[in-house]
Amino acid sequence: MTGQGDPPASRTGVMAISASVLIFAAASALAAPPAADRSTPSGLPVPRYVTLKFNDVNARAGPGDDHRLLWVYHARGLPVQVVAENLEWRRICDPEGGLAWVHKRTTDGRRAVIRMQPGAVTLYAHPKADARVAAYLNSRALAGLVKCNDKGWCKVQADGVSGWAAPGQVWGTDERPQCG
């Protein structure tokens, strides 16, 4: 994955979504955070979260089809963080910490989250730990991000069910850069 002579790899750990994973719900897009001080080609802030639009997305070593193919993502709806961009390409950080360039047409502005820790996370009916349990989000499961409150609780939706995840329980909400 890192050597110049390595063949393209397939990001299947997080990217292969199994039957035990909740289906990505077409959730409402969240409003973009306030504009950054520096302008970007898209006019949107960097970093920001987007999702992968297709089941197969080529991840490249640089911004262009002439750059080496690093791997192929196989997960429509996977949340990724845009950490840099040019006019046509976005450098993204994935939930496993991989950095790669993808074409802008392969991303979608809808927000989603993924449960990266082992075990399911409890989703509550209200944003507090003593609220009624609404559902569980399995490990490696995707869910649409509806909104987050100022205390870090995030309302997510999958398979027609929504609930609040406690702070730090899903990947795709921390606005700080996720890859070093």
Steps between C-alpha positions, in 0.01 A plus 500: 500500500791737555779385268533631147505148354207363701198387300170674568343371817139477599384680815268228622536513880267791555392535143339158451164554656351168610144393559537576871559863417207733500426643157603859445185708527451792267528752779463871478811686406631714781579862446869553445696642792593868484730587211871467566726802493672385182311448179487161331424409138156371603431792731435249779704468820786253536491276692140386444317168476345349188400147402608280213239509225572166332568138594842515332718809545864512389743637759810654345841613624450847355236724343460357151431182306870488411589438868545147632187314611540423872180304562131492416234583757203261485248682719238738372408744778830466687573821693837657419657830597624738230835632623619672180362574155572641160252584226419137406648281776450454875758360742306292749559331833303179549381348830805271515742793459577449131581811295435508127376720216160437341323687222237748622226327297542190723400688816162611631431784743267287712634427847530155653674335793648157564545311825871409507537362853428132571148424615175681441432850628173585670286759326274688739161662441637828641855635534562376855629171640190434713260531205308207356703278266383553141734262314853367472754577229728205429875521466596603144142611437418812300226747591389832362593798717197715579660751739729543800434717802743728683577226756625256235195273482413413141165393361542228238259307282513157337234261377228748588603518866672796660669557831769698678857372531706619794806717428793313343303186413488542120757614242412789273409781738827642636577809294872483579723334235487122555815397313848618584 
